[in-house]
Amino acid sequence: MVNGAVAHKFKQGEITLEIVKQHPRVKVYIDKANEHLNRIGYTEHGYRHANLVAEISFNILDRLNYPKRECINASIAGFLHDIGNLLGRDNHWQVGALLSQGILTDLGMDIEDVVIIMNAIANHEEEVGDPTTSATAALILADKADVHFSRVRNPDRKTFDMHDRVNYAVKHSFLRVDSGSKKISLELTIDTAISQVMEYFEIFLSRMIISRRAARFLDCTYELIANEVKLL
């Protein structure tokens, strides 16, 4: 539980991402989830990923002129979305949603906001996700946009699997939100000497499909641009 003094401070006003980050269980959950995934060979899912997804989730809705509370909820969901990995990769989206409930109710967050964040976390994976709220749609788009060489933790390129190779080949990624044209574009710079663009499609096609659905929920179109060529 949060100690009394801190809990009192939390409940004085609106719950923000910075307040959520102060909850004592959050650091443990993120650290242990990232440690577990590292040991079973997954790319980085620690603070770099959590902070980036939180920031992008907020910015997507902010640039599309959604209410500030919806932007904040999306950022909180983005920060907490992978904590369920501490118990295992399978169903980590549902585990993460339930773990987030305890954190957010500890902080005195309004139950309507808690449920929105739980729903976003529970629906962020392409295998099972359905974007039915602005927070969920923003989280999906932000999470699937984080493809980057810095996430690869395997030091031996000779033993890279395809996921390592594709991530390592992406030297720059940026999710561009154009509120005027209602267009969301994932822009990638891929080193084709490391991985061909087709390999990106082989492993990330399902991510692109759910990203397109998420953009559609936000009344936007979705584009994938690799090395300045529109592919989707």
Sequence and secondary structure as in RCSB ss.txt:
>XXXX:A:sequence
MVNGAVAHKFKQGEITLEIVKQHPRVKVYIDKANEHLNRIGYTEHGYRHANLVAEISFNILDRLNYPKRECINAS
IAGFLHDIGNLLGRDNHWQVGALLSQGILTDLGMDIEDVVIIMNAIANHEEEVGDPTTSATAALILADKADVHFS
RVRNPDRKTFDMHDRVNYAVKHSFLRVDSGSKKISLELTIDTAISQVMEYFEIFLSRMIISRRAARFLDCTYELI
ANEVKLL
>XXXX:A:secstr
   HHHHHHHTTS   HHHHHTSHHHHHHHHHHHHHHHHTT    SHHHHHHHHHHHHHHHHHTT  HHHHHHHH
HHHHHTTGGGGG STTHHHHHHHHHHHHHHHTT  HHHHHHHHHHHHT STTT    SHHHHHHHHHHHH   GG
G   S GGG  HHHHHHHHEEEEEEEEETTTTEEEEEEEE TTT  HHHHHHHHHHHHHHHHHHHHHTT EEEEE
ETTEE  
